[in-house]
Amino acid sequence: MASSVLYMSMSLDGFIAGPNERHDNGLGDGGDRLHTWIFPDAEGGDFEAAEQRLRGVNRQIYDEFMSTGAVVAGRGTFEPAGGWGGDHHDGVPIYILSRHPAPDWAAAWPAVHYVSDLEAAMRDAKLAAGGKDVLVHGAGIAQRALAAGILDELEIHLVPVLMGEGRRLFEHLGAEQRELQRVRVLEGEGGVVHLRYRVTGGARPGGRS
């Protein structure tokens, strides 16, 4: 059965975006540093060419999340990224959690579905994924899914940098401990370490699918 897997790049001190994050500065000041492992030498903005240069472990991780069968993300992740042009990877269904309808510029994209209920979005994404995993993306979605007990696994790309300020990945989780089982640790190129965990305990009873 499909698993919901959070894929996020994170600094050593727990940030997934730098300070001054806003709609036109989606990763905050200096936040691009967290993604240089996947876009090597892309300072000029040629991201497609950078992806083609990926090798080794980083290529393995890239190919892995590009093979997921659906995407669940928050509006704050989706819209500053221009909606990924309506296609995160190869036309898989994209479920965006929002209390608002899709903006006009995204309303005509057939793969994009704006939904207001996270549990329904995760359920529909798993069905649509056709047995593949569901890629979960965004700090807000991660926090809500963990609290609801519907996040199955975490893939954290730990980047060797201290951001100091910005948006933290794991906040607003309450005081309850959540147990994780380490699944694997892979050392990637450029100093990044890919950490995969399975959520094994502490979720709301009956919440995990």
ZICORVEN-V132826 format. One line per field, one symbol per residue. ss: DSSP state (@ for helix, = for strand, . for the rest). A space follows every 50 residues. Layout:
ss: ???
//
This chain:
ss: ...========...===....=..=.....@@@@@...........@@@@ @@...@@@@@@@@@@@...=====@@@@...@@@@@......=====... ...@@@@....====..@@@@@@@@@@@.....====.@@@@@@@@@@.. ..=======.......==..........=========.@@@.======== =........
//
